[in-house]
Amino acid sequence: MSFNTFGHLFRVTTFGESHGPAIGCVVDGTPPGIRLSEPDIQFYMDRRRPGQTRHTSQRKEPDTVRILSGVFEGQTTGTPIGILVENMDVRSKDYDAIKDVYRPGHADYTYVRKYGFRDYRGGGRSSARETAMRVAAGAVARKVLDHLVSGIRIRGALVQVGPHEIDPSRWDWDAVERNPFWCPDPATAQRWESFLDEVRKRGSSAGAVIQVEASGVPPGLGAPIYGKLDSDLAAAMMGINAVKGVEIGAGMGAAALSGEKNADEIRTQDGKVAFLSNNAGGILGGISTGQDIVVRFAVKPTSSILTPRKTIDADGNNVEIETKGRHDPCVGIRAVPVGEAMMACVLADHLLRHRAQCGLAGDR
């Protein structure tokens, strides 16, 4: 199976399956001399791991990180960084009943059509379990960003669960870490709690929208044609399991704006360039402007639900299925740290690419 690697200069290859003995990644392209330890990575892994609240999968995985290579005496050596996480709470028997049945909304049918067989244990390689290693790689990417440019900050938040959106006027970044939903609007977080309790009791699921922002990004990252920063970010977010839509800045909403309202006017203030709005989401012509980079992505409802659904089995027979096991009633909750990680990986890659071609970012 190919296509397990993303990035150009900052390259990440992930391996492993949901119910295999372990998952892991190899991060290549990290400059030497950067302080890096397992606790640096573990902090972000702990934010993503399952079983922390009743609103996520009850699979109990400690996601304990081991650095296998690329670090010596607490510093990166410039060689590939190998990271491993063992799978501890595997219950493959939960999937025995559906090994010959295709789950609606999952990759079961398409996987068989492509490869001729599938690992039915939790989705195998197509499981969201793989995203844990993207979070590990994102922790390394943050270290690279800090090493090359000071002041870049990446933050994510859940802004919609099911039909319930936050009130943007109540946005509070400090509130994000104080509730189980990464919600910047405490009042809406309480509403989500009762809503998801009802969804979970029905054996159903709900979708979500996540917003990820990066501040302090210097202008000049990206390229105008095939190396657009926004196209790479869109691809990175779209590559996260269950993501069905991505927006940059005003996104789809830009279609309803007039040219006057959509254009981000520019002035000089205190000797510096200042934009009066940010409908572009911090990227113009594929190149960063120096404003906050704003990306949103939509995650579909978890496809594994208890409600019986029509499908077919491997022999083409019409059957019904209800998927049992441990599943997130809203998988979008744990997608927040994954989105942050993908933002970090893309920015680290582009920063290294810019440095190789043009020197240090922001010097022009």
N, C-alpha and C positions, 0 to 999 in steps of 0.2 A: 504494500500500500504506500503510495507516494503522497506528497502534499501534507506533510506533517511539520513543515518548517515555515516560519514567516519572518519578514524583516530582510534587510540588505546588509548593512554593516553591523547592526545589532540584531543578531539572528537567534531565533528560539526554535528548538525542536522538542516536541513533547512525545512521550511514549507511555504505553500502559493502557489498561482497560478498567472499567468500573469494578469488576469482580475478579480481576487478576491479583497476583501477589503484591503488586506495587504500581505506582505511577511515578513518572519522573520527567525531567527536562534537561536539555543541554543548552546553555546560554553561551553563545560565542560572540566575540567582538567587544567584550568589556575591556576598557583600557586597564593597564596594570597600575598598581599602587593605590587602589581604592579600598578603604577599610570596609570589610564585609564579614559578617558572622551569621551563624544560624539564627540567633534571636532577631537580627535585622529582618530576616525573611519570615520568621515565625509570627511576628506581630501582625502581618498582613494575612497570613494563612488563618490565624485565629478569627479574623473578622469575617472570613468567608465560610468556615467549616460548618457542617450541618449539626442539627440536634441541639441548638442553643436556645430555641424558643419553640412553643407549640405551633408556630406559624410556618415552620420549615420542616424538612425531612427529619425524621427521628433516627436516622442512621447515625451512630455514634463513632465518628472518626476523629481521633486526636490530631491527625494531619501533622505529625511530628516530622520536621525537616532534617535531612542529613545532607551536608555538602560533601560530595565525593571527590571533587577535583577543582582546580582553578583558583584555590585560595591557599596561601602559605603564610603562617605567622600573622594571620588576621588581615592579610591584604590580597587583593586580586593579583594574579600573576600575568594576566593577559592571555592565558590559555583557556580552553573551554571549561565553563563552570558546570559541573554535573550535580544535580539536585534530585534526591529520592525521597518519596513518601510511601510508607507501607500502608496497604489497605488492611484494616483491622476488623471491621464490623461487616463482614461479607455474609449475606444470606442468599446464596444462589438458588436454593430450593423455592424461594418465593416466586421464581420465574418458570418453574418446571411446567406449570399448567398452560403457559402461553408460548412454549418453545416452537410450536408449529402453527401459531396464529399471529397474524399481523395486527399490531396495535394501531388504531386510527390516530393520526397526528404524529406518529413516531417515524423513524427512518427504517423500520423493519422491512417494509415492502421494497423500498428503493435500494436498500443495502443488498438484499438478495438479488435484485435485478442487476446490480453492478458486479458483485463479487461471487454470486452463486451460492452463498451461504451467509450466516450471520451468527454473531455471539449474542444470544438472547438474554444473557444474564445482565440485566440492568441497562441494556443497550450497548454493552461492550465499549468499543472505541468511540461510538457516537454519543456516549453518556456525558452529561454535564459534569461528571466527576473529573473529566480531563481539564476543566477550567481551573482546578486547584493549581495546576502547574503554570498556568498563565499568570496567576496571582503571585506565585513564587518568582517567575521571571520579571513581573512588574516591580517586585521589591528590589531586584538587582537594577532594573532600569531607573528607578528613583535614585539609587546611589550614583549611577552614571550622570544623571541630570544634575544632582547636587555637586558632583565633581567638576562638571564643565561650566555650569551657569548657576550662580546662587539666586535663590528667591523664587524658583518655579514651585508652584503649589498645585496639587491635583486633588480635587474633591468631587465626590458623587453623592447624589441624593435620589430617593424615590419620590416622584412627583405625581404619580397616579397609580391607583390600584383599582382594577375593574373600571367602573364608570366614575369613580370618585377622585377628583383632582384636588391638589392643594390650592390654597389661596396665596398667590405669589406675593401679595402685599404683606403677608405674615412670615415671609421667608426669614429663617434664622439658622445660620450654619451651625451655631453652637448646639442647637436642638437635635441635629442629625445623630450625634453620638449618644443621645440620652433616651432613645426609644428603639424598639426592635425592628423598626421599618426603615431606618436611615431617612426619616421624614423631617424636612425643614419647617414643617407647620405642625406644632404640637396638637392643635385642635383637630386637625384632619387625621393625625396618627391615632387618636382615640376612636374616631369614626371607623378607620380601617380595622381596628382590633375587633370590634363587634361584627363588622362585615365579614371578615375572614373566619371568625368563629362560626358564623352561619354557613359559609361556603364549605368549611371543613366538615361540619356535621352532616351536610348533604352529600358528602363524598365527591364534591365537585372541585373546581379550581378557578382561579382568576388571573388575568393578565396584569401587566404593569408597564409604566414608562419610567425610565431612569434618565437623569440628567447628570452629565459629567463636565466639569469645568476645569480648565488649567489657566492659572494666572501667572504672571511673571515670565511668560514665554517671549523671547526676543523676536523682533521682526526679522523676516528673511528666510524662515524655514520653509522648505517645500520647493517645488519647481512648477513652471507654468503649464506643462503639457502632461507627460506621463508619470511625473513624480509629485502630483498635487498632494499637499498635506491633507486637504479635506477628503480626497478620494481614498487615501491610505487609512485615514481615521474611519471613514465609512465602511471600508472593507474589514477593518479590525473589529468594529462593533457588530457588523453583520455576521461575522464569523463566530460570534458567541452563540452557544446553543439556544434555540427557541426565539432568537431575535428575528422579527419580521419587518422592521422598518427603522431607518436612521434619518435624523435631521441634523443639519449644521445651522446654527444661528436661528433665524426666523423659520427656516426649513420650508415645509409645505405652506405655511402661513404667508410666505413671501408672495405667493401667487395672488393673494387678495389685496396686496398693498399697491399703492400708486408708485410710480417712479420716484416722486418727491419724498414719499415717506420711507421707501425702502433704502434709498441712498444714504449711507452713513457719512454725513457732512464732516469736513476736516477743518480744524483751525490750529493756530499756534498759540499756546498758552504757556507763559513763563519760559519761553524759549524751547518748548517741547511740542511735538505733534500731538494733537488731541482729537479724537473722534467724538462726535456728539451723540452717536448711537452705535449699536452693535448688531444690526440685523445680519451682517455677514458672518457672525459667530467667530470673529477674530481671524478670518482667512479671506483674502482677496486674490483672485487669479491663481489659486492653489498655493499661495505664499502667506505666511503668518504676518499679521499687521502689528503685533505687539499688544493688542487688546486681549481680553480673556477669550480663550477658545471654548466654545459652548457646543456640546454634542448631546443629543437626546436619542434614545433608542427604545423601541417598543418590544416587549417580551410577551409572547402568546401565553394563554392559560396552559398550565401543566396538562399534558395529554393523558397521563396516567390517572384515571379517575374510576370511582366505584360504580358510577352509573353505566348500565349495560349499553354498549354501542355495537352497531352493525359492522361486520368486517368479513374477511375471508381467511381460510387457513391455507397452508402450503400446497394443498391439493386443489385449491380453487373453490372449495365448498363455502357456501354462505353460512356464516355462524354469527353468534353474538359473543362479546367479550366484556368482562369487567376486570380492571387491572388492580390487583391487590399488591401489598407491599408498603414500603415507606417512601412517600413522595411529598414534595412541597405543594401545599395548597396554592401558593403563589411563588413560583420559581424566581420571579423578578426581584424578590427581596435579596437573595444572595447574589444577584447579578450586579449589585452596586460595586463591591470591591473588584469584581471581574472587569467591569467597565473602566474603573480607575486604572487597573493594571494594563489594559490594552492601550489606554491613553498614554501611560508612561512609556510603554515599549515603543509605540510609534514616535513619540517625541524624542526618545533617546536615539532611535535609528536616524531620524531626520537631523538631529543635532550633530551626530557623527558624520553624516553625509555632507552637511553644510560646511562643517569644519574642514573636511577633506578637500572640498572644491573652492571654498571662498574664505577660509580662515574662521576666526571666532565670530559667532553670531552677534548681530546688533552693532557691528563696528561701523557700518556705512551711515 
